[in-house]
Amino acid sequence: MRGKIKVGDRIGGRFEVYRILGGEGESGMGIVYVCYDHESREVFALKTFQDKYLSSKQMKDSFKREALLWVHLERYPYIVRAEYVDELDYRLFIILEFIAPDKDGRNTLTHYLRSDISLKQALEWSIQFCHGMEYAREKFEEMDRPFVHRDIKPDNIMITSEGALKITDFGLASVWEEAVDATTDLNEPADESRPGLSFLRVAGGKEVVGTPPWMAPEQFEGNDDLRSDVYSFGIALYQMANNKFKLRERVPVEYIPFYKLPFHARTVEGWYRAHKTESVPRLETRLFPVIKRCLEKSPTSRYSDFHELRSDLERLYRAETGSSPPPLPKVEEFEAREHSNKGVSLASLGQLDEAIEEYRNAIEIRPDYADAHVNLGNVLRVKGQLDDAIREYGKAIEIRPDLAEAHNNLVTALYDKGQLDEAISECRKAIEIRPDLAEAHVNLGNVLKAKG
């Protein structure tokens, strides 16, 4: 298949395109196709570069080289899995694990920044992020390669439907730097209205790559290392801790420490000056000392790596919660979660029978996996198998009586069966557990209305 790929096309005769993410003017040089693989019966994200770069052999070679490094990271709980690299229909793709959005359409940290994030949640995600970066560094060192991500930002921090963090786009920043035009305008706008666009330039004979609002000062100068990633993550951590201006549809620049930067100055050069000279406005949060150290102007004053950063985050977690941070998932837990995530991806594309199979695989590995029982119940309900759905929700509640979503989803199945009194009871249980669960209040209103 040559030419522009459209929804409904089959890439390589097997990957049916359901959605297209990014493209010209939206996400730098990359483009992602969310596809159903008719051979493996799974959902994948196929990432490639835009058509205007396909003619460059340099870009193709670089893309393949860097993408293979990502593949060699193998499976890890907090990293988006890169399955393999393949040439399909005359272009290279990296075939990736697809992180399906949750019921509210969220699958990146960017989406979660539109509402308040609790300190406990910010700490859990930050600790998971550090684990992922530590693991990636170890794997790169095994391959005798220095490790710098270079494009840490909320768009590259994925959040699964179960709330686990996964880092994406390993190594791909290095691909783009090889395609930089040395005449890139440093006064090109770089504001929050184009959040997915990574800016690239060459300064002083050195390649510079990243997204300016999240770039460390030295990164603009071509002198980045792992501590530059610490700085970039410090910006994201500041965003998680900053509860101001959370009602806008897009994530505004005000979330970023240097929000005093006037709109007309939001160019690559303007961001460079801000990161180089502006002080970090204080936040009233126990996270601020950690954030401040991440955002030190001098790399030598920051955390030296993500292990050191994680140590401080874990101490703060224990002080805040009185308990230890959640441990790394065991092998069987990780495998069950992968099956459940595959089920969520398949269900999101309407492949319900395959989704059911994945949920059952997850439950076979971990019979006490409450979320998988809920997910299975959701698909069974959509298929009209209400008794089976009610049974799965019941199993989830038996395992975790405090799982408000299980009670709330059970309401819908009971309502569809006409069991209104039982539905009202489950609504009230969901609301008692989570008074802020808006869907439960809506469901209660609907059931009460149906009762007259």
ABEGO torsion letter per residue (X at the ends): XBEBBBBGBBBGGABBBABBBEEBGABEABBBBBBBBAAAGBBBBBBBBBAAAAABAAAAAAAAAAAAAAAAAEBBAABBBBABBBBBGGBBBBBBBBBBBBAAGBABAAAAAABBBBAAAAAAAAAAAAAAAAAAAAAAAAAGBBBBAGABBAAABBBBAAGBBBBBGBGAAAAAAAABBAABBAABBBBAABAABBBBBBBGGBBBBEBAAABBAAAAAGABBAAAAAAAAAAAAAAAABABGAABABBBAAABAAAABBAAABBAAAAAAAAAABBBBBBBBAAAAAAAAAABABAAABBABAAAAAAAAAAAAAAAAGBBBBBBBBAAAAAAAAAAAAAAAAAAAGBAAAAAAAAAAAAAABAABAAAAAAAAAAAAAAGBAAAAAAAAAAAAAABAABAAAAAAAAAAAAAAGBAAAAAAAAAAAAAABAABAAAAAAAAAAAAAAX
